[in-house]
């Protein structure tokens, strides 16, 4: 039984690892240069920016032992920064009591790189069509190349990208279309010297910026003074087609008005067209009787542990089908 998984984020890799551990053959396709999805890090010279997911927390009891295993393996560590809210012009209100936040080490992308280790991972391969073939499914890339025939296929991409890949199963495509995702903007700002601010990360209560964090305050991040600025969802949606330069200028400018000295030597914007989940659809994963499935955080909720739960559920459905057919 050979399963193709489209998308190497947390959900796709969780499903792949569970199938692989059960002795099944798995191939993972990822359109980017490496695994991760929104668990991503941008490196630039001696600087590194976690420009997607900033951290994750553990609330699901089923996910707790997984996080413990990741910590024991050195994949993650707690981020013990100074957290709070930025209200009014520039009033910092500290978080009490502090929440335990986990990050990948030495960067967020370390999580998915470790999860993908040993798997048959084909990067820089964008799958465009999934069509039925005798006893299985045929995959083709955007270049029209044959990507292989598989017994089962799991689509583990953001819901808008999943819809066309699920065209052969209209009920699944309709479910994916019902999940609402919104764009997001991140700005990676590098400074010549450390900023003298009383916090390492804040929820910004007003204006176009929603989150500001000192990436350097995370464990094993090096000495370069790097900050990440995330746009508020409504602002990102309204400015989704703006130039990257204009977005960087606008978001840095918004913080400079509130924080004197917020003047980076370099600021680069990154757009996540499907960066924020606005509405999940449930249940945890979906499987067509012919072996075409879909999973992802859009099934469960906008959290790392939600993506893990969805990938685990998808693997459970596939393994149950295998057992029934044995």
Rosetta blueprint (number, residue, H / E / L):
1 X L
2 X E
3 X E
4 X E
5 X E
6 X E
7 X L
8 X L
9 X L
10 X H
11 X H
12 X H
13 X H
14 X H
15 X H
16 X H
17 X H
18 X H
19 X H
20 X H
21 X H
22 X L
23 X L
24 X L
25 X E
26 X E
27 X E
28 X E
29 X E
30 X L
31 X L
32 X L
33 X L
34 X L
35 X L
36 X L
37 X L
38 X L
39 X L
40 X L
41 X L
42 X E
43 X E
44 X E
45 X L
46 X L
47 X E
48 X E
49 X E
50 X L
51 X L
52 X L
53 X L
54 X L
55 X L
56 X E
57 X L
58 X L
59 X L
60 X L
61 X H
62 X H
63 X H
64 X H
65 X H
66 X H
67 X H
68 X H
69 X H
70 X H
71 X H
72 X H
73 X L
74 X L
75 X L
76 X E
77 X E
78 X E
79 X L
80 X L
81 X L
82 X L
83 X E
84 X E
85 X E
86 X E
87 X E
88 X L
89 X L
90 X L
91 X E
92 X E
93 X E
94 X E
95 X L
96 X L
97 X L
98 X L
99 X L
100 X L
101 X L
102 X E
103 X E
104 X E
105 X L
106 X L
107 X L
108 X L
109 X L
110 X H
111 X H
112 X H
113 X H
114 X H
115 X H
116 X H
117 X L
118 X L
119 X L
120 X E
121 X E
122 X E
123 X L
124 X L
125 X L
126 X L
127 X E
128 X E
129 X E
130 X E
131 X E
132 X E
133 X E
134 X L
135 X L
136 X E
137 X E
138 X E
139 X E
140 X E
141 X E
142 X L
143 X L
144 X L
145 X L
146 X E
147 X E
148 X E
149 X E
150 X E
151 X L
152 X E
153 X E
154 X E
155 X E
156 X L
157 X L
158 X L
159 X H
160 X H
161 X H
162 X H
163 X H
164 X H
165 X H
166 X L
167 X L
168 X L
169 X L
170 X H
171 X H
172 X H
173 X H
174 X H
175 X H
176 X H
177 X H
178 X H
179 X L
180 X E
181 X E
182 X E
183 X E
184 X E
185 X E
186 X E
187 X E
188 X E
189 X E
190 X E
191 X E
192 X L
193 X L
194 X L
195 X L
196 X L
197 X L
198 X L
199 X L
200 X L
201 X E
202 X E
203 X E
204 X E
205 X L
206 X L
207 X L
208 X L
209 X E
210 X E
211 X E
212 X E
213 X E
214 X E
215 X H
216 X H
217 X H
218 X L
219 X L
220 X L
221 X L
222 X L
223 X L
224 X L
225 X E
226 X E
227 X E
228 X E
229 X E
230 X E
231 X E
232 X L
233 X H
234 X H
235 X H
236 X H
237 X H
238 X H
239 X L
240 X L
241 X L
242 X L
243 X L
244 X H
245 X H
246 X H
247 X H
248 X H
249 X H
250 X H
251 X H
252 X H
253 X H
254 X H
255 X H
256 X H
257 X H
258 X H
259 X L
260 X L
261 X L
262 X L
263 X L
264 X L
265 X L
266 X E
267 X E
268 X E
269 X E
270 X E
271 X E
272 X E
273 X E
274 X E
275 X E
276 X E
277 X E
278 X E
279 X E
280 X L
281 X L
282 X L
283 X L
284 X L
285 X E
286 X E
287 X E
288 X L
289 X L
290 X L
291 X L
292 X E
293 X E
294 X E
295 X E
296 X L
297 X H
298 X H
299 X H
300 X H
301 X L
302 X L
303 X L
304 X H
305 X H
306 X H
307 X H
308 X H
309 X H
310 X H
311 X H
312 X H
313 X H
314 X H
315 X H
316 X H
317 X H
318 X H
319 X H
320 X H
321 X H
322 X H
323 X H
324 X H
325 X H
326 X L
